[in-house]
């Protein structure tokens, strides 16, 4: 287990004044990789081992979504695609990525510094899609969806499993006993394999997210089918074949909607392939980056 210090937390201010926290590590001249975590998680979900491995190749920017981790807990904005896009844009501006930043500097002869890879895990797929719908592809060289949904609706790209559906029955309550009992099943379903420390970290982050935030993210209604169908950047879709949080059918549907997207199933993973099959995850991500 890696004992390297956790990257320092930086912050940006979104359009409504909410402070959005993020961590940056890796070579400033390398291709940016923007990590967008899932529902009731934070930038800590990726873990130090994966972040260090990613930083060897990329300039990693790991975001804490509003209401999560070190970011501000705003009263509103959780149901607005425009606000989610503004949040990510504020981070990209603060981190110097894209227009006016390293992505336009033309650094490196292998495509480094030529636009960010936007990687959304779970609910992070919706936020990444919010950004693309509102801001377009100008700062984005490629999209990676990992165990991701792109909708909270009846769209095939939003198909969730029993572990996610069960959250509504007590997972938003302020009473600790009720919330812990409900979220225990969700936490168990997150990973089929992987080390115990990672599994406990993922579960703990769910409990650390304020109950009202947990509720607000899941009571919005949105789908991004048209956004996905209109994408022109390359896309990679990774999904655990044992995922009971977001069904593999959601990943397959998203891959089918995105022109030219590549779908990869991870046979030994549930909802967190980046932790459960880390070597293969890194290999797939590096191969994808090589094509950009």
Buried (B, 14 or more C-beta within 10 A) or exposed (E): EEEEEEBEBBBBBBEBEBBBBBBBBBBBEBBBBBBBBBBBBBBBBBBBBBBBBBBEBBBBBBBBBBBBBBBBEBEEBBBBBEBBBBBBBBBBBBBBBBEEBBBBBEBBEEBBBBBBBBBBBBBBBBBBBBBBBBBBBEBBBBBBBBBBBBBBBEBBBBBBBEBBEBBEEBBBBEEEEBBBBBBEBBBBBBBBBBBEEBBEBBBEBBBEBBBBBBBBBBEBEBBBBEBBEBBEBBBBBBBBBBBBBBBBBBBBBBBBBBEEBBBBBBEBBBBBBBBBBBEBBBEBBBEBBEEB
